Each structure stands twice: as structure tokens, then as C-alpha cells.
Amino acid sequence: MASSSFVSRTFALLSDPSYQDSVAWSEDGRSFLIKDVREFTATVLPRVFKHSHFASFVRQLNVYDFHKESGTFAFSHPLFVQGVKANIRKMKRKDVPATEEKSSNAELQGILQHIQVLQSNLTKLEMHLSSLQDSSTALQQEKEVIQSEIGQFKANCSRVDLALAHFSDFTDQISAFCTDRTEDSYEELLKAET
């Protein structure tokens, strides 16, 4: 009987001295202890099992009928013994009762439905974001047009101000001319009467 990949990898990691700070065999070699759950989860699990889910690791131990020692993260199995690798071939997965399997399927269906709802919501959010981006682009273009029109309006106002200033100078000149002409005419009239 071939040994389980999970059980084999667990046995191998316990034999690897580079992991001894976070997980190691007990003194009698009949159980193993996870010394540093954080380090084990962050470093060992991703390297050996390609995930970092401690609960998933413990579930797998339970599937192979490992027993957790109360109050610690020590696990044991009668066939899982330090230095006796041949025993792991005899280890089997526990049979999953039909009710548990149905429950798991129902949970899985619930999770899949939840994922579908999340995907639908994500699609709606992406569409809304795209619409907002289009609106933002349109508003930016309108802003640029308005700024251009404001620039043209200011230029026109400057031209009008200049024209009014010229007109004011011109009216002052006409007024002065008329005043001078009126005085000259008045003096000529006075001379003519005398």
C-alpha cells in the first residue's frame, strides 16, 4: 500500500533539521510538537504543503486519525513514530460518514453560491467604475473647454478695456477741443460786438 503524500511530507519535514525551531519530534519519538505555530504557518506550511492554513493542516491530521494532546500542539498516531518510516504505509484516511459528506457538500454549495454573488457584485462594481471613469473623462474635457472659453473671455475683456480706454482718451480730446473752440468762438463774438 502506498503511503499518503500528506503523511510522507509530514514525516519528512520532522526529519529536516532546518524546521526544528518550529516543529520537532517529542523526546520519546511517539508524537511531534509544533513549537511555534506562527513560524510553522508562515514558513514551513508554504514550503512543504504549498499553503499557509494551519487549520487545514490540523484537519488533514484528523483525517489520518492523529490525536491532539490537550493544551498543546502535540499530535500523535500509533503508527507515526520517529525513525520508523515503513509504518506510514499502513496509515489510512478515516472514512468520512455520509452525513459529514452531505454536510460538506452543502457547505461547499453555499460557498460556491457566495462566490457567485461576490463575482456578480464585482462585475457590477467594475461596470460602475468604468462608468465613473467615463464620466470623469467627460467632465475633464468639459473643464478644459470651459477653461479655454474663460481664457477667450478674459482676452475679449482686455480688448474691450483697451478700446474703452482709447475711447475715453478720444472723448477727452474732443471735449478739450470743443472747450477750446467754444472759448475761441465766444471771444470772437465779443470782439465782433464791440
C-alpha positions as CSV (number, residue, x, y, z in Angstrom):
1,M,0.0,0.0,0.0
2,A,1.4,3.4,-1.0
3,S,1.9,6.0,1.7
4,S,-0.1,9.2,1.7
5,S,1.7,12.2,0.3
6,F,0.5,14.3,3.3
7,V,1.8,11.8,5.9
8,S,5.1,11.3,4.0
9,R,5.7,15.0,3.7
10,T,4.9,15.5,7.4
11,F,7.3,12.7,8.3
12,A,10.0,14.2,6.0
13,L,9.6,17.7,7.5
14,L,10.1,16.3,11.0
15,S,13.4,14.8,9.8
16,D,14.6,18.1,8.3
17,P,16.8,19.9,10.9
18,S,16.1,23.3,9.3
19,Y,12.5,23.1,10.7
20,Q,13.5,22.1,14.3
21,D,12.8,25.5,15.7
22,S,9.2,25.4,14.8
23,V,8.3,21.7,14.8
24,A,10.1,18.6,16.2
25,W,9.6,15.0,17.4
26,S,8.9,14.6,21.1
27,E,11.7,13.1,23.3
28,D,10.2,9.6,23.0
29,G,9.6,9.9,19.3
30,R,5.9,8.9,19.5
31,S,4.5,12.3,18.8
32,F,5.5,15.6,17.4
33,L,5.1,19.1,18.7
34,I,4.6,22.3,16.8
35,K,6.7,24.7,18.9
36,D,6.0,27.9,17.1
37,V,2.6,27.9,15.3
38,R,3.2,31.3,13.7
39,E,6.6,30.4,12.3
40,F,5.3,27.0,11.3
41,T,2.3,28.6,9.4
42,A,4.3,31.3,7.8
43,T,7.4,29.3,6.8
44,V,7.0,25.5,7.0
45,L,3.5,25.1,5.6
46,P,4.1,27.1,2.4
47,R,7.4,25.3,1.7
48,V,6.2,21.8,2.3
49,F,2.4,21.9,1.6
50,K,2.1,25.0,-0.7
51,H,-0.4,26.7,1.6
52,S,-0.3,28.7,4.9
53,H,-3.5,27.5,6.5
54,F,-2.8,25.9,9.9
55,A,-6.5,24.8,10.4
56,S,-6.2,22.9,7.1
57,F,-3.1,21.1,8.3
58,V,-4.8,20.1,11.5
59,R,-7.9,18.9,9.5
60,Q,-5.5,16.6,7.5
61,L,-4.0,15.3,10.7
62,N,-7.5,14.4,11.9
63,V,-8.4,12.7,8.6
64,Y,-5.4,10.4,9.2
65,D,-6.6,9.8,12.8
66,F,-3.8,11.8,14.6
67,H,-4.8,12.8,18.1
68,K,-4.0,16.2,19.6
69,E,-2.7,16.2,23.1
70,S,-4.8,18.5,25.3
71,G,-3.4,22.0,25.9
72,T,-0.6,21.7,23.4
73,F,0.0,21.5,19.7
74,A,1.4,18.0,20.0
75,F,0.0,15.3,17.7
76,S,0.4,11.5,17.8
77,H,-0.6,8.4,15.9
78,P,0.3,4.8,16.9
79,L,2.0,4.2,13.6
80,F,3.6,7.6,13.2
81,V,6.9,7.0,15.1
82,Q,10.3,8.7,14.7
83,G,12.7,6.5,12.7
84,V,10.1,4.0,11.6
85,K,9.1,5.3,8.2
86,A,7.8,1.9,7.0
87,N,4.8,2.3,9.3
88,I,3.4,5.3,7.5
89,R,2.5,3.0,4.6
90,K,0.0,1.4,6.9
91,M,-1.7,4.7,7.8
92,K,-5.1,5.2,6.1
93,R,-7.6,8.0,5.9
94,K,-10.6,7.7,8.1
95,D,-13.8,7.0,6.4
96,V,-15.9,10.1,6.2
97,P,-19.5,9.4,7.3
98,A,-22.2,10.1,4.7
99,T,-23.8,12.8,6.9
100,E,-20.5,14.6,7.1
101,E,-20.0,14.3,3.3
102,K,-23.5,15.7,2.7
103,S,-22.8,18.5,5.2
104,S,-19.6,19.3,3.4
105,N,-21.3,19.3,0.1
106,A,-24.0,21.6,1.4
107,E,-21.3,23.9,2.8
108,L,-19.4,23.8,-0.5
109,Q,-22.6,24.7,-2.4
110,G,-23.2,27.6,0.0
111,I,-19.6,28.8,-0.5
112,L,-19.9,28.4,-4.3
113,Q,-23.2,30.5,-4.3
114,H,-21.5,33.1,-2.1
115,I,-18.6,33.2,-4.6
116,Q,-21.1,33.7,-7.5
117,V,-22.8,36.5,-5.7
118,L,-19.4,38.1,-5.0
119,Q,-18.4,37.7,-8.6
120,S,-21.7,39.3,-9.7
121,N,-21.2,42.2,-7.3
122,L,-17.6,42.6,-8.6
123,T,-18.8,42.7,-12.2
124,K,-21.4,45.4,-11.2
125,L,-18.7,47.4,-9.4
126,E,-16.3,47.1,-12.3
127,M,-19.1,48.4,-14.7
128,H,-19.9,51.2,-12.2
129,L,-16.2,52.1,-12.0
130,S,-15.9,52.1,-15.8
131,S,-19.0,54.4,-16.0
132,L,-17.5,56.7,-13.4
133,Q,-14.2,56.8,-15.3
134,D,-16.1,57.7,-18.5
135,S,-17.9,60.5,-16.6
136,S,-14.7,61.7,-15.2
137,T,-13.1,61.9,-18.6
138,A,-16.1,63.8,-20.0
139,L,-16.0,66.2,-17.1
140,Q,-12.3,66.7,-17.6
141,Q,-12.9,67.5,-21.3
142,E,-15.7,69.9,-20.3
143,K,-13.4,71.6,-17.8
144,E,-10.8,72.1,-20.5
145,V,-13.4,73.6,-22.9
146,I,-14.7,75.9,-20.1
147,Q,-11.1,77.0,-19.2
148,S,-10.5,77.8,-22.9
149,E,-13.7,79.8,-23.1
150,I,-12.7,81.7,-19.9
151,G,-9.3,82.4,-21.4
152,Q,-11.0,83.8,-24.6
153,F,-13.5,85.8,-22.5
154,K,-10.6,87.4,-20.5
155,A,-8.8,88.2,-23.7
156,N,-12.0,89.9,-25.1
157,C,-12.4,91.8,-21.8
158,S,-8.9,93.1,-22.1
159,R,-9.6,94.2,-25.6
160,V,-12.8,95.9,-24.5
161,D,-10.9,97.6,-21.6
162,L,-8.3,98.8,-24.1
163,A,-10.9,100.1,-26.5
164,L,-12.8,101.9,-23.7
165,A,-9.5,103.5,-22.6
166,H,-8.9,104.7,-26.1
167,F,-12.5,105.9,-26.4
168,S,-12.1,107.8,-23.1
169,D,-8.9,109.4,-24.3
170,F,-10.6,110.3,-27.6
171,T,-13.7,111.8,-25.8
172,D,-11.3,113.8,-23.5
173,Q,-9.6,115.2,-26.6
174,I,-12.9,116.1,-28.3
175,S,-14.1,117.7,-25.1
176,A,-10.9,119.7,-24.8
177,F,-11.1,120.6,-28.5
178,C,-14.8,121.7,-28.1
179,T,-14.0,123.7,-25.0
180,D,-11.1,125.5,-26.8
181,R,-13.3,126.1,-29.8
182,T,-16.2,127.4,-27.7
183,E,-13.9,129.8,-25.9
184,D,-12.4,131.0,-29.2
185,S,-15.8,131.4,-30.7
186,Y,-17.0,133.3,-27.6
187,E,-14.1,135.7,-27.8
188,E,-14.7,136.2,-31.5
189,L,-18.2,137.0,-30.8
190,L,-17.3,139.5,-28.1
191,K,-14.9,141.2,-30.5
192,A,-17.5,141.4,-33.1
193,E,-20.0,143.1,-30.9
194,T,-17.6,145.7,-29.8
